[in-house]
Structure formats: C-alpha cells, structure tokens
Amino acid sequence: MEDFTTFVCYALKSTMKRVERHIIKGLDEFGVNMAQSFVLFCLLDNDGSTLSEIGNRAQIENSSLTTMVDKLERDGLVERRLSTEDRRVIRLYLTEKGRKMGQEILSIGLELNNKFKAELGTSSDDFIKGLQIISATLDNMETHAS
C-alpha cells in the first residue's frame, strides 16, 4: 500500500495548515481571521460588492459569510447598504477603519507572497499552473459526476 503522506492532496493539506497557522499568528493582532481578511481584500478591490460576489471571489460559503460580515460590521470595519439600483440587494462597503486595516493586512500578505515567490524562484509560475491543473481536474470530476 502506498503511504498516504506521499499523496498530492496530503501535501496540499499539510502545507495549507502550516500557511494558515503562520497567517493566523499575524492576523491575531488585527482581530480577524483569514477568511475575514479575504472579505476586506475583496472590498479593497471592489468596494460595494454584494455578498454573493465576495463569496464567489473569496471562496466562502454564504452561510459562513453572513456570520463573518456580522462580526466585521460590529467591529466597525464594514457597513451594509441597500443597492440604489435594486433595494433587494445588499452591498458591502469598507469603513475608513476597515480600509486602513485591510491595507495593512494586505501589505503583510504581499510580503509573505513575495517571500514564497522568491523561494520558489523560476518554478513559481509552474507551481501556480500545477495548482490550477489540480483545480481544473477536480472541477472536471465534479462535472462528470453530476
């Protein structure tokens, strides 16, 4: 039997757990988790996004997203507003405090990302392409299973 610790999925999970532990240490001082930081990043890119748009971009389930946004709103980082085009749609906006915090966290994330890219060197693009291949393979398997 092949050792499961040699499986690609095991290596991905193991590495991601390490990345998350490292990132969580850095985010503790801000009082947000990694998924909440992704919400802030989405809004830095496109302030006024809907929850669905944020969920799709950040890969966060709607049920989790609502709870996250509630906390971000309580902390004064974001605010919900009804869309001017369609009052059934709620849009999310950064507050000044949220924008400042999001930019600080993003700069820390960019620093870590640049460190990874520097360590990967010329294999960085191949690594990203490999991850995309894995994602596409899983998407194809899900499509054919339906």
C-alpha positions in Angstrom: 0.0 0.0 0.0 1.2 3.5 -0.9 2.0 5.8 2.0 -0.9 8.4 2.1 1.6 11.0 3.2 3.0 10.9 -0.3 -0.4 11.8 -1.9 -0.7 15.2 -3.6 -3.8 16.0 -1.5 -1.9 15.3 1.7 0.9 17.6 0.7 -1.6 20.3 -0.1 -3.5 20.0 3.1 -0.3 19.8 5.3 1.2 22.8 3.6 -2.0 24.8 3.9 -2.3 24.1 7.6 1.2 25.5 8.1 0.4 28.5 6.0 -2.8 29.1 7.9 -1.0 28.8 11.3 1.5 31.4 10.2 -1.1 33.8 8.8 -3.3 33.4 11.9 -0.4 34.5 14.1 -0.1 37.7 12.1 -3.9 38.3 12.0 -4.4 37.9 15.7 -3.3 41.5 16.4 -6.0 42.7 14.0 -8.8 40.6 15.5 -9.8 39.0 12.2 -9.3 35.5 10.7 -8.0 34.6 7.3 -11.5 34.4 5.6 -12.4 37.8 7.1 -9.2 39.3 5.7 -10.3 37.9 2.3 -13.5 39.8 2.6 -11.6 43.0 3.3 -9.3 42.3 0.3 -12.3 41.8 -2.0 -13.7 45.2 -0.8 -10.3 46.9 -1.3 -10.5 45.7 -4.9 -14.3 46.4 -5.4 -15.9 48.4 -2.6 -19.7 48.0 -2.8 -19.6 44.3 -3.8 -22.6 42.1 -3.0 -22.2 39.2 -0.5 -22.5 36.7 -3.4 -19.7 38.5 -5.4 -17.5 38.4 -2.3 -18.3 34.7 -1.6 -17.5 33.7 -5.1 -14.3 35.6 -5.3 -13.0 34.6 -1.8 -14.4 31.0 -2.0 -16.5 31.4 1.2 -19.9 29.7 1.6 -22.8 32.1 2.0 -23.8 30.7 5.4 -20.3 31.4 6.8 -20.1 34.8 5.0 -23.1 36.2 6.7 -21.6 35.5 10.2 -18.2 36.9 9.2 -19.8 40.1 7.8 -21.8 40.5 11.0 -18.6 40.5 13.0 -16.8 42.8 10.6 -19.8 45.2 10.9 -19.8 45.0 14.7 -16.1 45.8 14.7 -16.8 48.9 12.6 -14.8 47.6 9.5 -17.6 47.3 7.0 -21.2 48.6 6.5 -24.1 47.1 4.7 -26.1 49.4 2.4 -29.1 48.7 0.2 -28.3 48.9 -3.5 -29.5 52.1 -5.2 -30.4 50.0 -8.3 -32.2 47.2 -6.6 -33.3 47.6 -3.0 -33.4 43.8 -2.5 -29.6 43.7 -3.0 -27.3 44.5 -0.1 -23.9 45.9 -0.9 -20.9 45.9 1.5 -18.6 48.9 1.9 -15.4 49.4 3.9 -15.4 52.0 6.6 -12.3 54.1 6.9 -11.1 51.9 9.8 -11.8 48.8 7.6 -9.9 50.3 4.6 -6.9 51.1 6.8 -6.8 47.7 8.4 -7.4 45.9 5.1 -4.4 47.8 3.5 -2.2 46.9 6.5 -3.1 43.2 6.3 -2.7 43.2 2.5 0.8 44.6 2.8 1.7 41.8 5.2 0.1 39.2 2.8 2.1 40.7 -0.1 5.3 40.4 1.9 4.6 36.7 2.6 3.6 36.1 -1.0 6.8 37.7 -2.3 8.8 35.6 0.1 7.2 32.4 -1.3 7.8 33.6 -4.8 11.4 34.4 -4.1 11.9 30.9 -2.5 10.2 29.2 -5.4 12.3 31.2 -7.9 11.8 30.2 -11.5 9.4 27.4 -10.5 6.8 29.9 -9.2 4.8 30.0 -12.4 4.9 26.2 -12.8 3.7 25.8 -9.2 0.7 28.1 -9.8 0.0 26.3 -13.0 0.1 22.9 -11.2 -2.4 24.2 -8.6 -4.7 25.4 -11.5 -4.4 21.9 -13.1 -5.4 20.3 -9.8 -8.4 22.7 -9.5 -9.5 22.1 -13.1 -9.2 18.3 -12.6 -11.5 18.5 -9.6 -13.9 20.7 -11.5 -14.0 18.2 -14.4 -14.6 15.3 -12.0 -17.5 17.1 -10.3 -19.0 18.0 -13.7 -18.8 14.4 -14.9 -20.2 13.0 -11.6 -23.3 15.1 -11.9 
